[in-house]
Amino acid sequence: MSLIQIEEVSKVYGFGDATTVALDEVSLEIEKGEFIAVMGPSGSGKTTLMNILGLLDRPTHGVYKLNGKDVARLAKIKQAKTRRDQVGFIFQSFNLLPRLTVIENVALPLAYKHVSQTRRLKAAAQALEQVGLKDREYYLPTQLSGGQLQRAAIARALVNAPSIIIADEPTGNLDSVSARVVMELLSEIHKMGNTVLMVTHNPSLTRYASRILYMLDGNIVYDEATAIGEMPSRVQKAVNALRKSDDDEKLANVSAMMETMPDPSEPKEKKIEKKKKKPRKTKKTKRGKK
């Protein structure tokens, strides 16, 4: 039995002429332990799909089964409980509360499960140690770097021991070194048996995934299993095409710069123009003194 199964799921926003179809009858099955990278241009439906799978939103039409149970039509309270117990979220903007310490932020999901303060702080400390932030427990979020903030957000997602991790552009606000650290952490989480669903615009991050989905106009138009550590052939072709177009653009920019560069014979004329302008400036200053 698949961990996640959606059948002809659609999500429609608005009414009448203002209707927007974010998802258009999408069907998908995800097995336990997969690491799935979801790609596609802005507005293709990636985040909407993740919100539905993470029970943050309801589909307009279709069926969503989690562990064989239809969860799309559950009451809001039951959906919230399922989301709390089975799904951990990692957002691009971190979403840490600025007035709470790092360990308090990480322990917060356990407070909603009515876990005692001692137990939740202990669990939060273990999660922070797992992501290499043991020495930052009592710092405020404003005292951390971007990479450290994202690692704290990962610890918060792990503290409930969820079976599914949903990461929406987890490296979008990070430099290359911090992004590498975060992706290695996600890779370790995946090796522990968690199912990881990651939205990304960065083709190189698909090397961490075992399956790639590409979305366009609310549909999944490309679905390929791949070996971890390798970039899928279609993604590699797209990257090569992008590099070629970038090179062409650079050449065009160089040509444009060459056209605007002054001719070697022009400096003399410019110097003469500057000499003619100087007397006018001195006349103005004299009049100002009078």
C-alpha positions as CSV (number, residue, x, y, z in Angstrom):
1,M,0.0,0.0,0.0
2,S,1.3,3.4,-0.9
3,L,2.0,6.0,1.8
4,I,0.4,8.7,-0.3
5,Q,-2.2,8.3,-3.0
6,I,-4.1,11.1,-4.7
7,E,-6.6,10.5,-7.5
8,E,-7.7,13.2,-10.0
9,V,-7.1,16.0,-7.4
10,S,-8.0,19.5,-8.5
11,K,-7.7,22.8,-6.7
12,V,-9.7,25.8,-8.0
13,Y,-9.5,29.3,-6.7
14,G,-12.0,32.1,-7.3
15,F,-15.3,32.2,-9.2
16,G,-16.6,32.9,-12.7
17,D,-14.2,34.8,-14.9
18,A,-11.7,35.1,-12.0
19,T,-11.4,31.3,-11.6
20,T,-7.8,29.9,-11.4
21,V,-7.1,26.2,-11.7
22,A,-4.0,25.6,-9.6
23,L,-4.2,21.8,-9.9
24,D,-5.9,20.0,-12.8
25,E,-6.9,16.4,-12.0
26,V,-3.5,15.3,-10.7
27,S,-3.0,11.6,-9.8
28,L,0.1,10.5,-7.9
29,E,1.3,7.7,-5.7
30,I,4.3,8.0,-3.3
31,E,5.9,5.1,-1.5
32,K,7.3,5.2,2.0
33,G,10.9,6.2,2.1
34,E,11.1,8.1,-1.2
35,F,12.9,11.4,-1.6
36,I,11.0,13.3,-4.2
37,A,12.0,16.6,-5.8
38,V,9.2,18.7,-7.3
39,M,10.3,21.2,-10.0
40,G,8.5,23.6,-12.3
41,P,8.1,27.3,-13.1
42,S,6.4,29.7,-10.7
43,G,2.6,29.2,-10.8
44,S,2.8,25.6,-12.0
45,G,1.1,24.2,-8.9
46,K,4.1,23.0,-6.8
47,T,3.2,24.7,-3.6
48,T,-0.5,24.0,-3.9
49,L,0.3,20.3,-4.3
50,M,2.5,20.4,-1.2
51,N,-0.1,22.2,0.8
52,I,-2.7,19.6,0.0
53,L,-0.3,16.7,0.7
54,G,0.6,18.4,4.0
55,L,-3.1,18.9,4.9
56,L,-2.7,22.7,5.0
57,D,-5.3,22.9,2.2
58,R,-8.2,20.9,0.9
59,P,-8.7,19.8,-2.8
60,T,-11.7,21.1,-4.6
61,H,-12.2,17.7,-6.2
62,G,-10.5,14.3,-5.9
63,V,-9.4,11.8,-3.4
64,Y,-6.4,12.0,-1.0
65,K,-5.4,8.8,0.9
66,L,-2.7,8.9,3.6
67,N,-1.7,5.4,4.8
68,G,-4.9,4.1,3.1
69,K,-7.1,6.5,4.9
70,D,-9.1,9.2,3.0
71,V,-8.0,12.4,4.8
72,A,-9.2,15.0,2.3
73,R,-12.7,15.3,3.8
74,L,-11.7,14.9,7.5
75,A,-13.0,17.6,9.9
76,K,-10.5,20.4,10.5
77,I,-9.6,19.3,14.0
78,K,-8.9,15.7,12.8
79,Q,-6.9,17.0,9.9
80,A,-4.8,19.2,12.2
81,K,-4.1,16.2,14.5
82,T,-3.0,14.1,11.5
83,R,-0.8,16.9,10.2
84,R,0.7,17.4,13.7
85,D,1.5,13.7,14.1
86,Q,2.6,12.7,10.6
87,V,4.0,15.8,8.8
88,G,7.0,18.1,9.4
89,F,7.3,21.3,7.5
90,I,10.5,23.2,6.4
91,F,9.8,26.6,4.9
92,Q,12.1,28.9,2.8
93,S,11.5,31.8,5.2
94,F,12.3,29.6,8.4
95,N,9.1,30.9,10.2
96,L,10.8,30.9,13.7
97,L,9.2,33.1,16.3
98,P,11.6,35.9,17.1
99,R,10.8,36.3,20.8
100,L,11.4,32.6,21.6
101,T,14.8,31.0,22.0
102,V,15.9,28.4,19.5
103,I,15.1,25.5,21.8
104,E,11.7,27.0,22.6
105,N,10.9,27.3,18.9
106,V,11.9,23.7,18.3
107,A,9.9,22.4,21.2
108,L,6.7,24.3,20.2
109,P,5.1,21.5,18.1
110,L,5.2,19.3,21.2
111,A,3.3,21.9,23.2
112,Y,0.3,21.3,20.9
113,K,0.5,17.6,21.9
114,H,0.3,18.6,25.6
115,V,3.8,17.1,26.3
116,S,5.2,18.3,29.6
117,Q,7.8,21.1,29.4
118,T,10.6,18.9,30.7
119,R,10.0,16.2,28.1
120,R,9.6,18.7,25.2
121,L,12.8,20.6,26.0
122,K,14.7,17.3,26.2
123,A,13.3,16.2,22.8
124,A,14.1,19.7,21.3
125,A,17.7,19.5,22.7
126,Q,18.1,16.1,21.0
127,A,16.8,17.4,17.7
128,L,19.1,20.4,17.9
129,E,22.1,18.2,18.6
130,Q,21.1,16.1,15.5
131,V,21.4,19.2,13.3
132,G,24.6,20.5,14.9
133,L,23.1,23.4,17.0
134,K,23.6,22.0,20.5
135,D,25.6,25.2,21.4
136,R,22.9,27.5,20.1
137,E,19.9,26.3,22.2
138,Y,19.3,29.6,24.1
139,Y,20.1,32.0,21.3
140,L,17.4,34.1,19.8
141,P,16.7,33.6,16.0
142,T,18.1,37.1,15.3
143,Q,21.5,35.9,16.6
144,L,21.7,33.0,14.1
145,S,22.9,33.0,10.5
146,G,20.6,31.9,7.6
147,G,22.1,28.4,7.5
148,Q,21.7,28.0,11.3
149,L,18.1,29.3,11.1
150,Q,17.2,26.7,8.5
151,R,18.9,23.9,10.6
152,A,16.8,25.0,13.6
153,A,13.7,24.8,11.3
154,I,14.7,21.3,10.3
155,A,15.1,20.4,14.0
156,R,11.6,21.7,14.7
157,A,10.2,19.6,11.8
158,L,11.9,16.5,13.3
159,V,10.9,16.9,16.9
160,N,7.6,15.2,16.4
161,A,9.2,12.2,14.7
162,P,7.0,12.6,11.6
163,S,6.9,10.1,8.7
164,I,6.7,12.8,6.1
165,I,9.0,15.9,5.7
166,I,7.8,18.6,3.3
167,A,10.5,21.1,2.4
168,D,9.4,24.1,0.3
169,E,12.5,25.7,-1.2
170,P,14.6,24.9,1.9
171,T,17.8,26.4,0.4
172,G,16.2,29.4,-1.4
173,N,17.5,32.0,1.1
174,L,20.9,30.4,1.7
175,D,24.4,30.7,0.3
176,S,26.0,27.7,-1.4
177,V,27.8,26.4,1.7
178,S,24.8,26.6,4.0
179,A,22.6,25.1,1.2
180,R,25.0,22.1,1.0
181,V,24.8,21.6,4.8
182,V,21.0,21.7,4.8
183,M,20.8,19.2,1.9
184,E,23.2,16.8,3.6
185,L,20.9,17.0,6.7
186,L,17.8,16.2,4.5
187,S,19.7,13.3,3.0
188,E,20.5,11.9,6.4
189,I,16.8,12.3,7.4
190,H,15.9,10.4,4.3
191,K,18.3,7.6,5.1
192,M,16.6,7.3,8.5
193,G,13.5,6.1,6.7
194,N,11.6,9.4,6.4
195,T,9.7,10.3,3.2
196,V,11.0,13.7,1.9
197,L,9.0,15.9,-0.5
198,M,11.1,18.9,-1.6
199,V,10.1,21.8,-3.9
200,T,13.1,23.4,-5.6
201,H,14.1,25.5,-8.5
202,N,17.7,24.4,-8.4
203,P,18.4,21.4,-10.8
204,S,21.6,20.4,-9.0
205,L,19.6,19.5,-5.8
206,T,17.8,16.8,-7.8
207,R,20.9,14.7,-7.1
208,Y,19.7,14.1,-3.6
209,A,16.3,12.8,-4.8
210,S,15.3,9.3,-5.8
211,R,12.4,10.6,-8.0
212,I,11.8,13.8,-9.9
213,L,8.4,15.4,-10.7
214,Y,8.1,18.3,-13.1
215,M,4.9,20.4,-13.0
216,L,3.5,22.7,-15.6
217,D,0.1,24.5,-15.6
218,G,-1.2,22.5,-12.7
219,N,-0.2,19.1,-14.1
220,I,2.6,16.6,-13.5
221,V,4.1,16.4,-17.0
222,Y,7.3,14.5,-16.1
223,D,7.8,11.8,-13.5
224,E,11.1,9.8,-13.4
225,A,12.9,7.6,-10.8
226,T,16.6,8.3,-10.6
227,A,19.6,7.0,-8.7
228,I,20.6,9.2,-5.8
229,G,23.7,11.2,-6.6
230,E,22.8,11.4,-10.3
231,M,21.0,14.1,-12.2
232,P,18.2,12.8,-14.5
233,S,18.9,13.0,-18.2
234,R,16.1,15.4,-19.0
235,V,17.1,17.7,-16.2
236,Q,20.8,17.6,-17.4
237,K,19.7,18.5,-20.9
238,A,17.7,21.4,-19.6
239,V,20.7,22.6,-17.6
240,N,23.0,22.4,-20.6
241,A,20.5,24.3,-22.7
242,L,20.3,27.0,-20.0
243,R,24.0,27.3,-19.9
244,K,24.2,27.7,-23.7
245,S,21.5,30.4,-23.6
246,D,23.4,32.2,-20.8
247,D,26.6,32.1,-22.9
248,D,24.7,33.6,-25.9
249,E,23.3,36.3,-23.6
250,K,26.8,37.1,-22.3
251,L,28.1,37.5,-25.8
252,A,25.2,39.8,-26.7
253,N,25.9,41.9,-23.6
254,V,29.6,42.2,-24.6
255,S,28.7,43.2,-28.1
256,A,26.4,45.9,-26.7
257,M,29.1,47.2,-24.5
258,M,31.6,47.3,-27.4
259,E,29.1,49.5,-29.3
260,T,28.9,52.0,-26.5
261,M,32.6,52.3,-25.9
262,P,34.1,55.6,-27.1
263,D,36.3,55.8,-30.2
264,P,40.1,56.5,-29.4
265,S,39.9,59.7,-31.4
266,E,37.1,61.2,-29.2
267,P,39.0,62.2,-26.0
268,K,40.4,65.4,-27.5
269,E,36.9,66.7,-28.4
270,K,35.7,65.9,-24.9
271,K,38.5,67.8,-23.3
272,I,37.7,70.9,-25.5
273,E,34.1,70.7,-24.4
274,K,35.1,70.6,-20.7
275,K,37.3,73.7,-21.2
276,K,34.4,75.6,-22.8
277,K,32.2,74.8,-19.9
278,K,34.6,76.1,-17.2
279,P,34.3,79.8,-18.0
280,R,30.5,79.6,-17.8
281,K,30.8,78.1,-14.3
282,T,33.1,80.8,-13.1
283,K,30.8,83.6,-14.4
284,K,27.9,82.1,-12.4
285,T,30.0,82.0,-9.2
286,K,31.0,85.7,-9.7
287,R,27.4,86.7,-10.2
288,G,26.5,84.8,-7.0
289,K,29.2,86.7,-5.1
290,K,27.8,90.1,-6.3
